[in-house]
Amino acid sequence: MPCQHVSLPGGGSAIVCGGTKRQRCACGAPATLLCDWKVQGKRLGTCDRPICADCAINPAPEKDLCPEHAARFVEWQTVRRPV
């Protein structure tokens, strides 16, 4: 994305530049969330797959999972539950 001049309240201005295109969820919708599943070996430590609010699963407050990791979360819960 090229740089843009932006007018600020109070009469100031700023130059805003960006180089990444808008991320999309696997369903095609704009992604507003990133998957929080813990992944070893990744620099940030989480999956970070872009997901939209409709596709995200929320197992806890402030935690969002992509459909793949939501399924793994259910498997993990099943194994941990006492019979």
MODELLER restraints for C-alpha pairs under 7 A, 6 or more apart:
rsr = mdl.restraints
at = mdl.atoms
rsr.add(forms.Gaussian(group=physical.xy_distance, feature=features.Distance(at['CA:1:A'], at['CA:17:A']), mean=6.82, stdev=0.5))
rsr.add(forms.Gaussian(group=physical.xy_distance, feature=features.Distance(at['CA:1:A'], at['CA:18:A']), mean=5.22, stdev=0.5))
rsr.add(forms.Gaussian(group=physical.xy_distance, feature=features.Distance(at['CA:1:A'], at['CA:19:A']), mean=5.15, stdev=0.5))
rsr.add(forms.Gaussian(group=physical.xy_distance, feature=features.Distance(at['CA:1:A'], at['CA:20:A']), mean=6.82, stdev=0.5))
rsr.add(forms.Gaussian(group=physical.xy_distance, feature=features.Distance(at['CA:2:A'], at['CA:17:A']), mean=6.02, stdev=0.5))
rsr.add(forms.Gaussian(group=physical.xy_distance, feature=features.Distance(at['CA:2:A'], at['CA:18:A']), mean=6.62, stdev=0.5))
rsr.add(forms.Gaussian(group=physical.xy_distance, feature=features.Distance(at['CA:3:A'], at['CA:15:A']), mean=6.41, stdev=0.5))
rsr.add(forms.Gaussian(group=physical.xy_distance, feature=features.Distance(at['CA:3:A'], at['CA:16:A']), mean=5.43, stdev=0.5))
rsr.add(forms.Gaussian(group=physical.xy_distance, feature=features.Distance(at['CA:3:A'], at['CA:17:A']), mean=4.11, stdev=0.5))
rsr.add(forms.Gaussian(group=physical.xy_distance, feature=features.Distance(at['CA:3:A'], at['CA:18:A']), mean=6.80, stdev=0.5))
rsr.add(forms.Gaussian(group=physical.xy_distance, feature=features.Distance(at['CA:4:A'], at['CA:15:A']), mean=5.53, stdev=0.5))
rsr.add(forms.Gaussian(group=physical.xy_distance, feature=features.Distance(at['CA:4:A'], at['CA:16:A']), mean=5.28, stdev=0.5))
rsr.add(forms.Gaussian(group=physical.xy_distance, feature=features.Distance(at['CA:4:A'], at['CA:17:A']), mean=6.40, stdev=0.5))
rsr.add(forms.Gaussian(group=physical.xy_distance, feature=features.Distance(at['CA:5:A'], at['CA:13:A']), mean=6.84, stdev=0.5))
rsr.add(forms.Gaussian(group=physical.xy_distance, feature=features.Distance(at['CA:5:A'], at['CA:14:A']), mean=5.75, stdev=0.5))
rsr.add(forms.Gaussian(group=physical.xy_distance, feature=features.Distance(at['CA:5:A'], at['CA:15:A']), mean=4.59, stdev=0.5))
rsr.add(forms.Gaussian(group=physical.xy_distance, feature=features.Distance(at['CA:5:A'], at['CA:16:A']), mean=6.43, stdev=0.5))
rsr.add(forms.Gaussian(group=physical.xy_distance, feature=features.Distance(at['CA:6:A'], at['CA:13:A']), mean=5.51, stdev=0.5))
rsr.add(forms.Gaussian(group=physical.xy_distance, feature=features.Distance(at['CA:6:A'], at['CA:14:A']), mean=5.19, stdev=0.5))
rsr.add(forms.Gaussian(group=physical.xy_distance, feature=features.Distance(at['CA:6:A'], at['CA:15:A']), mean=6.09, stdev=0.5))
rsr.add(forms.Gaussian(group=physical.xy_distance, feature=features.Distance(at['CA:7:A'], at['CA:13:A']), mean=4.40, stdev=0.5))
rsr.add(forms.Gaussian(group=physical.xy_distance, feature=features.Distance(at['CA:7:A'], at['CA:14:A']), mean=6.52, stdev=0.5))
rsr.add(forms.Gaussian(group=physical.xy_distance, feature=features.Distance(at['CA:23:A'], at['CA:30:A']), mean=6.28, stdev=0.5))
rsr.add(forms.Gaussian(group=physical.xy_distance, feature=features.Distance(at['CA:23:A'], at['CA:31:A']), mean=5.62, stdev=0.5))
rsr.add(forms.Gaussian(group=physical.xy_distance, feature=features.Distance(at['CA:23:A'], at['CA:50:A']), mean=6.49, stdev=0.5))
rsr.add(forms.Gaussian(group=physical.xy_distance, feature=features.Distance(at['CA:24:A'], at['CA:30:A']), mean=4.46, stdev=0.5))
rsr.add(forms.Gaussian(group=physical.xy_distance, feature=features.Distance(at['CA:24:A'], at['CA:31:A']), mean=4.64, stdev=0.5))
rsr.add(forms.Gaussian(group=physical.xy_distance, feature=features.Distance(at['CA:24:A'], at['CA:50:A']), mean=6.34, stdev=0.5))
rsr.add(forms.Gaussian(group=physical.xy_distance, feature=features.Distance(at['CA:24:A'], at['CA:51:A']), mean=6.96, stdev=0.5))
rsr.add(forms.Gaussian(group=physical.xy_distance, feature=features.Distance(at['CA:25:A'], at['CA:31:A']), mean=4.96, stdev=0.5))
rsr.add(forms.Gaussian(group=physical.xy_distance, feature=features.Distance(at['CA:25:A'], at['CA:50:A']), mean=5.40, stdev=0.5))
rsr.add(forms.Gaussian(group=physical.xy_distance, feature=features.Distance(at['CA:25:A'], at['CA:51:A']), mean=4.40, stdev=0.5))
rsr.add(forms.Gaussian(group=physical.xy_distance, feature=features.Distance(at['CA:25:A'], at['CA:52:A']), mean=5.57, stdev=0.5))
rsr.add(forms.Gaussian(group=physical.xy_distance, feature=features.Distance(at['CA:29:A'], at['CA:52:A']), mean=6.33, stdev=0.5))
rsr.add(forms.Gaussian(group=physical.xy_distance, feature=features.Distance(at['CA:30:A'], at['CA:52:A']), mean=6.24, stdev=0.5))
rsr.add(forms.Gaussian(group=physical.xy_distance, feature=features.Distance(at['CA:31:A'], at['CA:50:A']), mean=5.32, stdev=0.5))
rsr.add(forms.Gaussian(group=physical.xy_distance, feature=features.Distance(at['CA:31:A'], at['CA:51:A']), mean=4.71, stdev=0.5))
rsr.add(forms.Gaussian(group=physical.xy_distance, feature=features.Distance(at['CA:31:A'], at['CA:52:A']), mean=4.37, stdev=0.5))
rsr.add(forms.Gaussian(group=physical.xy_distance, feature=features.Distance(at['CA:32:A'], at['CA:51:A']), mean=6.45, stdev=0.5))
rsr.add(forms.Gaussian(group=physical.xy_distance, feature=features.Distance(at['CA:32:A'], at['CA:52:A']), mean=5.42, stdev=0.5))
rsr.add(forms.Gaussian(group=physical.xy_distance, feature=features.Distance(at['CA:32:A'], at['CA:53:A']), mean=6.84, stdev=0.5))
rsr.add(forms.Gaussian(group=physical.xy_distance, feature=features.Distance(at['CA:33:A'], at['CA:50:A']), mean=5.87, stdev=0.5))
rsr.add(forms.Gaussian(group=physical.xy_distance, feature=features.Distance(at['CA:33:A'], at['CA:51:A']), mean=5.26, stdev=0.5))
rsr.add(forms.Gaussian(group=physical.xy_distance, feature=features.Distance(at['CA:33:A'], at['CA:52:A']), mean=5.99, stdev=0.5))
rsr.add(forms.Gaussian(group=physical.xy_distance, feature=features.Distance(at['CA:33:A'], at['CA:53:A']), mean=6.94, stdev=0.5))
rsr.add(forms.Gaussian(group=physical.xy_distance, feature=features.Distance(at['CA:34:A'], at['CA:48:A']), mean=4.63, stdev=0.5))
rsr.add(forms.Gaussian(group=physical.xy_distance, feature=features.Distance(at['CA:34:A'], at['CA:49:A']), mean=5.33, stdev=0.5))
rsr.add(forms.Gaussian(group=physical.xy_distance, feature=features.Distance(at['CA:34:A'], at['CA:50:A']), mean=4.63, stdev=0.5))
rsr.add(forms.Gaussian(group=physical.xy_distance, feature=features.Distance(at['CA:34:A'], at['CA:51:A']), mean=5.76, stdev=0.5))
rsr.add(forms.Gaussian(group=physical.xy_distance, feature=features.Distance(at['CA:34:A'], at['CA:64:A']), mean=6.89, stdev=0.5))
rsr.add(forms.Gaussian(group=physical.xy_distance, feature=features.Distance(at['CA:35:A'], at['CA:47:A']), mean=5.54, stdev=0.5))
rsr.add(forms.Gaussian(group=physical.xy_distance, feature=features.Distance(at['CA:35:A'], at['CA:48:A']), mean=4.62, stdev=0.5))
rsr.add(forms.Gaussian(group=physical.xy_distance, feature=features.Distance(at['CA:35:A'], at['CA:49:A']), mean=5.18, stdev=0.5))
rsr.add(forms.Gaussian(group=physical.xy_distance, feature=features.Distance(at['CA:35:A'], at['CA:50:A']), mean=6.58, stdev=0.5))
rsr.add(forms.Gaussian(group=physical.xy_distance, feature=features.Distance(at['CA:35:A'], at['CA:51:A']), mean=6.91, stdev=0.5))
rsr.add(forms.Gaussian(group=physical.xy_distance, feature=features.Distance(at['CA:35:A'], at['CA:64:A']), mean=5.37, stdev=0.5))
rsr.add(forms.Gaussian(group=physical.xy_distance, feature=features.Distance(at['CA:35:A'], at['CA:65:A']), mean=4.59, stdev=0.5))
rsr.add(forms.Gaussian(group=physical.xy_distance, feature=features.Distance(at['CA:35:A'], at['CA:66:A']), mean=5.38, stdev=0.5))
rsr.add(forms.Gaussian(group=physical.xy_distance, feature=features.Distance(at['CA:36:A'], at['CA:46:A']), mean=5.33, stdev=0.5))
rsr.add(forms.Gaussian(group=physical.xy_distance, feature=features.Distance(at['CA:36:A'], at['CA:47:A']), mean=6.04, stdev=0.5))
rsr.add(forms.Gaussian(group=physical.xy_distance, feature=features.Distance(at['CA:36:A'], at['CA:48:A']), mean=6.25, stdev=0.5))
rsr.add(forms.Gaussian(group=physical.xy_distance, feature=features.Distance(at['CA:36:A'], at['CA:63:A']), mean=6.01, stdev=0.5))
rsr.add(forms.Gaussian(group=physical.xy_distance, feature=features.Distance(at['CA:36:A'], at['CA:64:A']), mean=5.61, stdev=0.5))
rsr.add(forms.Gaussian(group=physical.xy_distance, feature=features.Distance(at['CA:36:A'], at['CA:65:A']), mean=5.81, stdev=0.5))
rsr.add(forms.Gaussian(group=physical.xy_distance, feature=features.Distance(at['CA:37:A'], at['CA:46:A']), mean=5.28, stdev=0.5))
rsr.add(forms.Gaussian(group=physical.xy_distance, feature=features.Distance(at['CA:37:A'], at['CA:47:A']), mean=5.44, stdev=0.5))
rsr.add(forms.Gaussian(group=physical.xy_distance, feature=features.Distance(at['CA:37:A'], at['CA:65:A']), mean=6.25, stdev=0.5))
rsr.add(forms.Gaussian(group=physical.xy_distance, feature=features.Distance(at['CA:37:A'], at['CA:69:A']), mean=6.51, stdev=0.5))
rsr.add(forms.Gaussian(group=physical.xy_distance, feature=features.Distance(at['CA:38:A'], at['CA:45:A']), mean=5.74, stdev=0.5))
rsr.add(forms.Gaussian(group=physical.xy_distance, feature=features.Distance(at['CA:38:A'], at['CA:46:A']), mean=4.40, stdev=0.5))
rsr.add(forms.Gaussian(group=physical.xy_distance, feature=features.Distance(at['CA:38:A'], at['CA:47:A']), mean=6.35, stdev=0.5))
rsr.add(forms.Gaussian(group=physical.xy_distance, feature=features.Distance(at['CA:39:A'], at['CA:45:A']), mean=5.35, stdev=0.5))
rsr.add(forms.Gaussian(group=physical.xy_distance, feature=features.Distance(at['CA:39:A'], at['CA:46:A']), mean=4.99, stdev=0.5))
rsr.add(forms.Gaussian(group=physical.xy_distance, feature=features.Distance(at['CA:39:A'], at['CA:47:A']), mean=5.82, stdev=0.5))
rsr.add(forms.Gaussian(group=physical.xy_distance, feature=features.Distance(at['CA:49:A'], at['CA:66:A']), mean=6.92, stdev=0.5))
rsr.add(forms.Gaussian(group=physical.xy_distance, feature=features.Distance(at['CA:51:A'], at['CA:66:A']), mean=6.27, stdev=0.5))
rsr.add(forms.Gaussian(group=physical.xy_distance, feature=features.Distance(at['CA:55:A'], at['CA:66:A']), mean=6.83, stdev=0.5))
rsr.add(forms.Gaussian(group=physical.xy_distance, feature=features.Distance(at['CA:55:A'], at['CA:67:A']), mean=6.70, stdev=0.5))
rsr.add(forms.Gaussian(group=physical.xy_distance, feature=features.Distance(at['CA:56:A'], at['CA:64:A']), mean=5.76, stdev=0.5))
rsr.add(forms.Gaussian(group=physical.xy_distance, feature=features.Distance(at['CA:56:A'], at['CA:65:A']), mean=5.46, stdev=0.5))
rsr.add(forms.Gaussian(group=physical.xy_distance, feature=features.Distance(at['CA:56:A'], at['CA:66:A']), mean=5.38, stdev=0.5))
rsr.add(forms.Gaussian(group=physical.xy_distance, feature=features.Distance(at['CA:56:A'], at['CA:67:A']), mean=6.70, stdev=0.5))
rsr.add(forms.Gaussian(group=physical.xy_distance, feature=features.Distance(at['CA:57:A'], at['CA:64:A']), mean=5.63, stdev=0.5))
rsr.add(forms.Gaussian(group=physical.xy_distance, feature=features.Distance(at['CA:57:A'], at['CA:65:A']), mean=5.09, stdev=0.5))
rsr.add(forms.Gaussian(group=physical.xy_distance, feature=features.Distance(at['CA:57:A'], at['CA:66:A']), mean=6.58, stdev=0.5))
rsr.add(forms.Gaussian(group=physical.xy_distance, feature=features.Distance(at['CA:57:A'], at['CA:67:A']), mean=6.98, stdev=0.5))
rsr.add(forms.Gaussian(group=physical.xy_distance, feature=features.Distance(at['CA:57:A'], at['CA:70:A']), mean=6.24, stdev=0.5))
rsr.add(forms.Gaussian(group=physical.xy_distance, feature=features.Distance(at['CA:58:A'], at['CA:64:A']), mean=4.82, stdev=0.5))
rsr.add(forms.Gaussian(group=physical.xy_distance, feature=features.Distance(at['CA:58:A'], at['CA:65:A']), mean=6.37, stdev=0.5))
